[in-house]
């Protein structure tokens, strides 16, 4: 287990990321960009939306593997058109013995890493149950606020292949995701690697999961997040971020420019990544 102290450096955080990436690569082929985004988003307290959710691209396996390596709890929610907000956040129920209402945290939202499959299958009323959680890390049930576990990180996918039983994501929902990434099929070389690993019996999730041990801890993640927040960003970078955001609002080809959350995402995500990591641009935060 990695030990944490007050002298943690960005380089040490980066090294743990590379350890995590190499561990995941033993089971998951490709998806290096998504692996990197997961770490950056967690350090930046953001969330990820996977659009163009091509099936069979190891999204669930990647999320579960990341949860183990991060030392976090994992839940998955499969969206459907008849899902209700209570299915996500839970309910208050009457305890006849105690003669009082008690919270039943039946919703999967009370976890560290949440995978929401096909979020666009949720009707707008149910989608709104995620808004408070994504922006404030809390859920309100019958007027009472309940904090979510820390860290709280969501990966949501969309189903672009079907139109029946789906609903466009409301803008308030989309605005709360730090990253948006398009999932695509693997390259021919990566597809061959999948086939080879299956032949050699190297794709057994249960065997792989038993051999893994956490590289991070929840306390360590909190320390890393605090460290990233202390990284100095110069005035010229702040001005550059401002110019990018204003440009999205004034450009004729963009119907709806970035909100101020885009500015916050750029500054947080920029501090959360290292120059030698493979992220090519932070502009995708607003696209």
MITIKE-828581 format. One record per residue (C-alpha): residue number from 0; residue in three letters; x, y, z. Coordinates in nm, 2 decimals, decimal comma, m for minus. Example, Ala and Ser with C-alpha at 12.3 -4.5 7.8 and 13.67 -1.06 7.14 Angstrom:
0 | ALA | 1,23 | m0,45 | 0,78
1 | SER | 1,37 | m0,11 | 0,71
***
This chain:
0 | UNK | 0,00 | 0,00 | 0,00
1 | UNK | 0,13 | 0,34 | m0,09
2 | UNK | 0,21 | 0,56 | 0,21
3 | UNK | 0,10 | 0,93 | 0,21
4 | UNK | 0,25 | 1,23 | 0,37
5 | UNK | 0,25 | 1,61 | 0,34
6 | UNK | 0,54 | 1,61 | 0,10
7 | UNK | 0,35 | 1,44 | m0,18
8 | UNK | 0,46 | 1,58 | m0,52
9 | UNK | 0,29 | 1,59 | m0,85
10 | UNK | 0,55 | 1,35 | m0,98
11 | UNK | 0,45 | 1,09 | m0,72
12 | UNK | 0,09 | 1,13 | m0,81
13 | UNK | 0,18 | 1,08 | m1,17
14 | UNK | 0,38 | 0,77 | m1,09
15 | UNK | 0,08 | 0,61 | m0,92
16 | UNK | m0,12 | 0,69 | m1,23
17 | UNK | 0,13 | 0,50 | m1,44
18 | UNK | 0,12 | 0,21 | m1,20
19 | UNK | m0,26 | 0,21 | m1,22
20 | UNK | m0,26 | 0,23 | m1,60
21 | UNK | m0,01 | m0,06 | m1,63
22 | UNK | m0,22 | m0,27 | m1,39
23 | UNK | m0,54 | m0,21 | m1,59
24 | UNK | m0,36 | m0,28 | m1,92
25 | UNK | m0,31 | m0,64 | m1,80
26 | UNK | m0,69 | m0,70 | m1,84
27 | UNK | m0,83 | m0,41 | m2,05
28 | UNK | m0,70 | m0,35 | m2,40
29 | UNK | m0,69 | 0,01 | m2,53
30 | UNK | m0,89 | 0,28 | m2,36
31 | UNK | m0,57 | 0,46 | m2,24
32 | UNK | m0,73 | 0,80 | m2,29
33 | UNK | m1,03 | 0,70 | m2,07
34 | UNK | m0,80 | 0,56 | m1,80
35 | UNK | m0,61 | 0,89 | m1,79
36 | UNK | m0,94 | 1,09 | m1,78
37 | UNK | m1,06 | 0,88 | m1,49
38 | UNK | m0,76 | 0,98 | m1,28
39 | UNK | m0,76 | 1,34 | m1,38
40 | UNK | m1,14 | 1,37 | m1,31
41 | UNK | m1,10 | 1,21 | m0,97
42 | UNK | m0,81 | 1,45 | m0,88
43 | UNK | m1,02 | 1,74 | m1,01
44 | UNK | m1,35 | 1,63 | m0,85
45 | UNK | m1,51 | 1,60 | m1,19
46 | UNK | m1,72 | 1,34 | m1,38
47 | UNK | m1,71 | 1,18 | m1,73
48 | UNK | m1,97 | 1,14 | m2,00
49 | UNK | m1,90 | 0,87 | m2,26
50 | UNK | m2,10 | 0,95 | m2,57
51 | UNK | m2,14 | 0,72 | m2,87
52 | UNK | m2,14 | 0,43 | m2,62
53 | UNK | m2,03 | 0,15 | m2,84
54 | UNK | m2,12 | m0,18 | m2,66
55 | UNK | m1,85 | m0,43 | m2,56
56 | UNK | m1,57 | m0,17 | m2,51
57 | UNK | m1,49 | m0,28 | m2,15
58 | UNK | m1,64 | 0,03 | m1,98
59 | UNK | m1,78 | m0,17 | m1,69
60 | UNK | m1,46 | m0,37 | m1,65
61 | UNK | m1,26 | m0,05 | m1,66
62 | UNK | m1,48 | 0,12 | m1,39
63 | UNK | m1,47 | m0,19 | m1,16
64 | UNK | m1,09 | m0,23 | m1,20
65 | UNK | m1,04 | 0,14 | m1,13
66 | UNK | m1,24 | 0,12 | m0,82
67 | UNK | m1,03 | m0,16 | m0,68
68 | UNK | m0,70 | 0,01 | m0,76
69 | UNK | m0,83 | 0,34 | m0,61
70 | UNK | m0,94 | 0,16 | m0,30
71 | UNK | m1,30 | 0,27 | m0,35
72 | UNK | m1,65 | 0,12 | m0,35
73 | UNK | m1,82 | 0,07 | m0,69
74 | UNK | m2,19 | 0,06 | m0,79
75 | UNK | m2,35 | 0,03 | m1,13
76 | UNK | m2,69 | 0,16 | m1,23
77 | UNK | m2,86 | 0,04 | m1,54
78 | UNK | m3,10 | 0,31 | m1,67
79 | UNK | m3,44 | 0,24 | m1,81
80 | UNK | m3,73 | 0,46 | m1,92
81 | UNK | m3,93 | 0,37 | m1,61
82 | UNK | m3,66 | 0,44 | m1,35
83 | UNK | m3,77 | 0,67 | m1,07
84 | UNK | m3,56 | 0,92 | m0,87
85 | UNK | m3,60 | 0,70 | m0,56
86 | UNK | m3,43 | 0,41 | m0,75
87 | UNK | m3,12 | 0,64 | m0,76
88 | UNK | m3,11 | 0,82 | m0,43
89 | UNK | m3,32 | 0,60 | m0,21
90 | UNK | m3,62 | 0,68 | 0,01
91 | UNK | m3,73 | 0,75 | 0,37
92 | UNK | m3,94 | 0,46 | 0,51
93 | UNK | m4,16 | 0,43 | 0,82
94 | UNK | m4,01 | 0,21 | 1,09
95 | UNK | m4,32 | 0,08 | 1,28
96 | UNK | m4,11 | m0,05 | 1,57
97 | UNK | m3,93 | 0,27 | 1,63
98 | UNK | m4,23 | 0,48 | 1,52
99 | UNK | m4,01 | 0,71 | 1,31
100 | UNK | m3,89 | 0,76 | 0,95
101 | UNK | m3,55 | 0,62 | 0,86
102 | UNK | m3,34 | 0,67 | 0,56
103 | UNK | m3,31 | 0,37 | 0,33
104 | UNK | m3,01 | 0,43 | 0,11
105 | UNK | m3,14 | 0,19 | m0,15
106 | UNK | m3,00 | 0,41 | m0,43
107 | UNK | m2,67 | 0,32 | m0,59
108 | UNK | m2,56 | 0,68 | m0,57
109 | UNK | m2,42 | 0,63 | m0,22
110 | UNK | m2,09 | 0,50 | m0,34
111 | UNK | m1,74 | 0,63 | m0,45
112 | UNK | m1,74 | 0,53 | m0,81
113 | UNK | m2,08 | 0,51 | m0,99
114 | UNK | m2,13 | 0,38 | m1,35
115 | UNK | m2,45 | 0,49 | m1,50
116 | UNK | m2,52 | 0,29 | m1,81
117 | UNK | m2,73 | 0,45 | m2,09
118 | UNK | m2,82 | 0,76 | m1,89
119 | UNK | m3,02 | 0,89 | m2,18
120 | UNK | m3,28 | 0,62 | m2,11
121 | UNK | m3,38 | 0,81 | m1,80
122 | UNK | m3,67 | 1,06 | m1,84
123 | UNK | m3,59 | 1,42 | m1,75
124 | UNK | m3,74 | 1,39 | m1,40
125 | UNK | m3,52 | 1,10 | m1,31
126 | UNK | m3,21 | 1,26 | m1,48
127 | UNK | m3,26 | 1,55 | m1,25
128 | UNK | m3,19 | 1,32 | m0,95
129 | UNK | m2,82 | 1,32 | m1,06
130 | UNK | m2,79 | 1,70 | m1,09
131 | UNK | m2,74 | 1,77 | m0,72
132 | UNK | m2,51 | 1,47 | m0,67
133 | UNK | m2,28 | 1,57 | m0,96
134 | UNK | m2,24 | 1,93 | m0,86
135 | UNK | m2,27 | 1,92 | m0,48
136 | UNK | m2,18 | 1,56 | m0,38
137 | UNK | m2,50 | 1,52 | m0,18
138 | UNK | m2,86 | 1,40 | m0,22
139 | UNK | m3,18 | 1,55 | m0,08
140 | UNK | m3,44 | 1,30 | 0,03
141 | UNK | m3,77 | 1,43 | 0,17
142 | UNK | m3,61 | 1,77 | 0,23
143 | UNK | m3,31 | 1,63 | 0,42
144 | UNK | m2,96 | 1,66 | 0,27
145 | UNK | m2,73 | 1,36 | 0,29
146 | UNK | m2,36 | 1,39 | 0,19
147 | UNK | m2,23 | 1,13 | m0,05
148 | UNK | m1,91 | 0,93 | 0,03
149 | UNK | m1,58 | 1,09 | m0,06
150 | UNK | m1,45 | 1,06 | m0,33
151 | UNK | m1,77 | 1,06 | m0,54
152 | UNK | m1,70 | 1,01 | m0,91
153 | UNK | m1,95 | 0,92 | m1,19
154 | UNK | m1,90 | 0,77 | m1,54
155 | UNK | m2,21 | 0,79 | m1,75
156 | UNK | m2,27 | 0,64 | m2,09
157 | UNK | m2,52 | 0,72 | m2,36
158 | UNK | m2,68 | 0,48 | m2,61
159 | UNK | m2,67 | 0,65 | m2,95
160 | UNK | m2,79 | 0,34 | m3,14
161 | UNK | m3,16 | 0,36 | m3,04
162 | UNK | m3,42 | 0,63 | m3,03
163 | UNK | m3,72 | 0,46 | m2,88
164 | UNK | m3,72 | 0,48 | m2,50
165 | UNK | m3,45 | 0,74 | m2,49
166 | UNK | m3,45 | 1,11 | m2,39
167 | UNK | m3,19 | 1,38 | m2,48
168 | UNK | m2,98 | 1,48 | m2,18
169 | UNK | m3,10 | 1,80 | m2,03
170 | UNK | m2,84 | 2,08 | m2,06
171 | UNK | m2,82 | 2,12 | m1,68
172 | UNK | m2,72 | 1,76 | m1,67
173 | UNK | m2,46 | 1,77 | m1,94
174 | UNK | m2,31 | 2,09 | m1,79
175 | UNK | m2,20 | 1,90 | m1,48
176 | UNK | m1,97 | 1,66 | m1,66
177 | UNK | m1,60 | 1,77 | m1,68
178 | UNK | m1,51 | 1,54 | m1,97
179 | UNK | m1,70 | 1,42 | m2,27
180 | UNK | m1,54 | 1,14 | m2,47
181 | UNK | m1,66 | 0,94 | m2,77
182 | UNK | m1,62 | 0,56 | m2,74
183 | UNK | m1,52 | 0,38 | m3,05
184 | UNK | m1,44 | 0,02 | m3,15
185 | UNK | m1,08 | m0,10 | m3,10
186 | UNK | m0,82 | m0,09 | m3,37
187 | UNK | m0,73 | m0,41 | m3,56
188 | UNK | m0,42 | m0,45 | m3,35
189 | UNK | m0,60 | m0,41 | m3,02
190 | UNK | m0,88 | m0,64 | m3,14
191 | UNK | m0,62 | m0,91 | m3,22
192 | UNK | m0,48 | m0,87 | m2,87
193 | UNK | m0,83 | m0,93 | m2,73
194 | UNK | m0,86 | m1,25 | m2,93
195 | UNK | m0,51 | m1,37 | m2,83
196 | UNK | m0,58 | m1,30 | m2,46
197 | UNK | m0,91 | m1,49 | m2,48
198 | UNK | m0,74 | m1,79 | m2,63
199 | UNK | m0,47 | m1,79 | m2,36
200 | UNK | m0,73 | m1,75 | m2,08
201 | UNK | m0,61 | m1,40 | m1,98
202 | UNK | m0,95 | m1,23 | m1,97
203 | UNK | m1,10 | m1,39 | m1,65
204 | UNK | m1,23 | m1,10 | m1,44
205 | UNK | m1,26 | m1,29 | m1,11
206 | UNK | m0,90 | m1,42 | m1,13
207 | UNK | m0,77 | m1,08 | m1,22
208 | UNK | m0,97 | m0,90 | m0,94
209 | UNK | m0,84 | m1,14 | m0,68
210 | UNK | m0,48 | m1,06 | m0,77
211 | UNK | m0,52 | m0,68 | m0,75
212 | UNK | m0,46 | m0,46 | m0,45
213 | UNK | m0,52 | m0,09 | m0,41
214 | UNK | m0,26 | 0,16 | m0,52
215 | UNK | m0,45 | 0,45 | m0,37
216 | UNK | m0,66 | 0,50 | m0,05
217 | UNK | m0,95 | 0,72 | 0,00
218 | UNK | m0,75 | 0,93 | 0,25
219 | UNK | m0,46 | 0,94 | 0,00
220 | UNK | m0,70 | 1,06 | m0,28
221 | UNK | m0,82 | 1,34 | m0,05
222 | UNK | m0,45 | 1,44 | 0,01
223 | UNK | m0,38 | 1,43 | m0,37
224 | UNK | m0,68 | 1,64 | m0,44
225 | UNK | m0,57 | 1,90 | m0,19
226 | UNK | m0,22 | 1,89 | m0,34
227 | UNK | m0,35 | 1,95 | m0,69
228 | UNK | m0,56 | 2,24 | m0,57
229 | UNK | m0,24 | 2,41 | m0,44
230 | UNK | m0,07 | 2,40 | m0,78
231 | UNK | m0,01 | 2,76 | m0,89
232 | UNK | m0,16 | 2,88 | m1,22
233 | UNK | m0,03 | 3,20 | m1,36
234 | UNK | m0,24 | 3,50 | m1,46
235 | UNK | m0,16 | 3,45 | m1,83
236 | UNK | m0,31 | 3,10 | m1,82
237 | UNK | m0,62 | 3,23 | m1,64
238 | UNK | m0,66 | 3,49 | m1,92
239 | UNK | m0,62 | 3,22 | m2,18
240 | UNK | m0,89 | 3,01 | m2,02
241 | UNK | m1,12 | 3,32 | m2,01
242 | UNK | m1,06 | 3,38 | m2,38
243 | UNK | m1,14 | 3,02 | m2,47
244 | UNK | m1,47 | 3,03 | m2,28
245 | UNK | m1,57 | 3,37 | m2,42
246 | UNK | m1,49 | 3,25 | m2,77
247 | UNK | m1,73 | 2,96 | m2,73
248 | UNK | m2,01 | 3,20 | m2,64
249 | UNK | m1,94 | 3,43 | m2,94
250 | UNK | m1,86 | 3,19 | m3,22
251 | UNK | m2,12 | 3,18 | m3,49
252 | UNK | m2,10 | 2,80 | m3,53
253 | UNK | m2,17 | 2,73 | m3,16
254 | UNK | m2,53 | 2,74 | m3,06
255 | UNK | m2,47 | 2,73 | m2,68
256 | UNK | m2,14 | 2,84 | m2,54
257 | UNK | m1,97 | 2,71 | m2,23
258 | UNK | m2,10 | 2,81 | m1,89
259 | UNK | m1,87 | 2,92 | m1,61
260 | UNK | m1,85 | 2,55 | m1,51
261 | UNK | m1,63 | 2,52 | m1,83
262 | UNK | m1,39 | 2,78 | m1,68
263 | UNK | m1,38 | 2,59 | m1,35
264 | UNK | m1,33 | 2,26 | m1,53
265 | UNK | m1,04 | 2,39 | m1,74
266 | UNK | m0,86 | 2,53 | m1,44
267 | UNK | m0,92 | 2,22 | m1,23
268 | UNK | m0,85 | 1,97 | m1,50
269 | UNK | m0,54 | 2,16 | m1,62
270 | UNK | m0,40 | 2,15 | m1,27
271 | UNK | m0,49 | 1,78 | m1,24
272 | UNK | m0,30 | 1,66 | m1,54
273 | UNK | 0,08 | 1,64 | m1,59
274 | UNK | 0,26 | 1,76 | m1,90
275 | UNK | 0,40 | 1,41 | m1,97
276 | UNK | 0,06 | 1,25 | m1,95
277 | UNK | m0,10 | 1,19 | m2,29
278 | UNK | m0,40 | 1,43 | m2,28
279 | UNK | m0,37 | 1,64 | m2,60
280 | UNK | m0,62 | 1,91 | m2,52
281 | UNK | m0,86 | 2,03 | m2,26
282 | UNK | m1,09 | 2,19 | m2,51
283 | UNK | m1,31 | 1,87 | m2,51
284 | UNK | m1,44 | 1,99 | m2,17
285 | UNK | m1,67 | 2,22 | m2,35
286 | UNK | m1,75 | 2,04 | m2,67
***
